[in-house]
Amino acid sequence: MKSLFLTLWNLFLETVFPAICCGCRREGGLLCDDCLNAVQLRGSALFEVVDSECLDGVLACSEYQEGQMMAKLIYALKYDFVVDLAPPLGQFLIDGCTNAEMVADVLCPVPLHAKRFRWRGFNQAELLANVVGQEVGLPVENLLKRIHFKKAQMELRKEERKANVEKAFRMRENVDVVGKTVVLVDDVATTLSTLEACASALKEAGAQRVYGIVLARVY
Ligand SMILES: [Zn+2]
């Protein structure tokens, strides 16, 4: 129902206001070729081994840089609610997964807290995961729920972020991850603490391996 509403709403907007590019504000479409090509990707992205007990690796399509095209597009998706950016952004994740020859059983979006979900109306990580799952032929399952709501990670100092997300995630009822390789999907990894907290819950529930894929990571 919500997605029908968004479709109709977008249709209305496109009729009344011609679409402008989220990158450069020129008329013509949501994302022009110039802006698409301006996204700076990290060479041939591979899963990087990270210093973590639970997280087996992370694939970041780009380095997060304020003001750069990837950051602008992620902002437009999350805060201007341009949900139609999910397919082109998801394509970056698909390319990354393909290059890295990703092997997985299931994709799991990093969940939003219910309160933030209600505010935004959608989970951007879930939109991205759906785009990837459809293309690479993997199921997308909401395995986790976020039980704490404190502050958005971007608003916190580095040392506060870990404490903010520790034990913030819990497995949903009636999901089974025993022996599975789970790939977490998110838009931005500010630190790895969110992905680690998710991985911790999944490993505790029996997942064999847990990886993360993100559009952008702060290094
Ligand atoms: Zn543009």
Boltz pocket constraint, residues with backbone or C-beta under 6 A from the ligand:
constraints:
  - pocket:
      binder: B
      contacts: [[A, 21], [A, 22], [A, 23], [A, 24], [A, 25], [A, 26], [A, 31], [A, 32], [A, 33], [A, 34], [A, 35], [A, 36]]
      max_distance: 6.0
